[in-house]
Amino acid sequence: MTSGFSSGKGGVVVAEFEAAEVSLLRSLVSMMLGIVEPGRTSDDPLERALGIGGGEAPTDPVLARLFPSAYEDEKDSAEFRRYTEATLRDGKRADAQTVFDTARSGRAELTPEQAQAWLRSLNDVRLTLGTKLDVTEEVHDEIAVMSEDDPRYPAYLTYDWLTYLQDSLVRALW
């Protein structure tokens, strides 16, 4: 694979991917768009207009990882979530949409803002996949001994690739 990011002129970040990688990235961020769709809103018309949600903690482990509780106290956390989750979801959707829109061919030149959106979206995709796979700190050791016939192998390899991409992007932004 020849994928990754590099620094370009004038603060531009250059993204280079093979066609299959573009397809995989677009599929993964498309999945993210579905996962972070707008959450439950309040029944109150004013609260709905202001984007204030219900405040309940997600029961889905992926959503709990993407939208963790801000406080140990459930009541404080619910209140914080009421006022912030809708905006957080909007931001995650906007980031995923940026990746989807700019990952159309093997090469893309990203503005600094687009590169930051890519960084946040890659992190969200990794968190999602890592949660679904129950990834631990020993993930690289697990991949090293995992048989290519293991049905989890492609997903673990994808997780590893996303980690590489995220590292590559951080280095290009540095």
N, C-alpha and C positions, 0 to 999 in steps of 0.2 A: 504494500500500500504506500502511496506517495502523498498521503493526505497531511494536512497541517496548515499552520499559519506562519507567516513571516512579516516582518516590518517592511513597509513600503515607504515611498517618499511622501513627505508632507503629513505624517501622522496616519497615513492609510495603512490598514492591515490587509495583507493579501491572503486569501483562503484558496487552497488548491485541493481538489478532490477528484477521485475517479468517478465515473458515471454511477457505478453501483453504490458508492459511498454517498453521493448526492441523493440517490433514491432512498437509502436507509435513513439519512438525516431528515429528509422531508417526511418520511413515514413516522419517525420518532417524534418530531415536533408536532405533527398532525395529531398524534396520540395525546400529546401534552395539551393541545388546544381543547380536546374533548375532556380531559381530566380537570382542567381548571376553568371549565365553563362557569358562568355566573352561579354563585351559591344562592342559598335561600335568603330571600329578602324579608324585611319586616312587613307585617300586615298594615302598619300605619302608613298612610299616603305620604306624609312629610318625611318619615324615615326612609321610605322607598326612594323618594326624590333626592335625598341626601346620600343614598348608597349605604345606609345603615342596615346591617344584616341581623340575623336572629341571634348569633352569639354562641350557638352550640358547637362544642368541639367535634371535629369529624371522627366518625367511627372507622372509616376506611384507613388502613395503615399508611397508604401512599399519601392521602390528603393530610393525615396527621403529621407526616414527615415534611410535606411541603408547607403546611400552615401550623407550625407547632404552637403550643400554648406559651404565652408570654410570661405567665406567672404560675407559681405553684398553686396558689389559691384559685379554686375553680370559678368562684364568683368574679374575682378580679380579671381572670383570664377571659371569661365570657364577655365581660364588659369591654375589654380591650378588643377582642375579636369582633364585636358588634360594629365598632367604628373603623376597623382597619382591613378586615378580610376582603371586602369588595374591591378596595383599591389594590390590595396585593394580588388578587385574582386578575384584575385588569392589567396590571404590570406584567404578570407572568404570561398572559395571553399576548400582549403587545410584543414581548421579547420573543416568544415562540413564532409569532407571525413574521417578525423581522427575519428570523432564520429561514422560515419557509419561503419568504419572498426573495431573499438574497442567495439562497442555495439553489440556483436554477441550472448551473452549468459547472464545469470542472474548475473554473476560476472566478473569484469574485474579489473586488476591491471594496473593503468595508471602511466607512468613516469611523472615527473613534467611538461615536455613539452607537453605531451598528455593532461594532466589535464588543462593546460592553453588553449590549443586548444578547449577543451570541454567548458571551461568557455566562451570563445569568441563566440563559436557556439551557446551555449544556449542563450547568450545575443541576437544574431542575430535572432534566432527563436522566442524569446519573443518579440523583436521589430516588427518582421513581423506579428505575431499573434495579438499583441497589436494594431498595425496600422489597420489591417483588422477589428478588433472588436471595434475600436475607444475607447480604454481603457482610463479611466481617473484615477485620484488618488483615486476615490471612488470605485474602482473595487471590493474591498473586501466587502464593504457595499452592492453593487449590487448583488454579488454572494449570500450573506447571505439571501436576500429576494427573490431571483429568484426561480421560480418554476422549479422543475426538468423536467417538461413538456415543458418548454421554449426551442425552437429549438437552442437558443444560449448557453444553459447551458453546454453542453459538451465542447464547445470551451472555455468558460470562466473557466471551471474547469481545462482544459488543461493548460491554461495560468497561473492559480494559481499554478498548479503542477510544471510547469517550473520555476516559481518564487521560489518555495520551493527548487527545485533541484539546482538552481543557488546559493541560500543562503547556502545550504548544502555543495556545492563544495567550496565556498569561505571560509567557516569555516574549511573544511578539509585542505585547502592550507595554512591557517593562521598558 
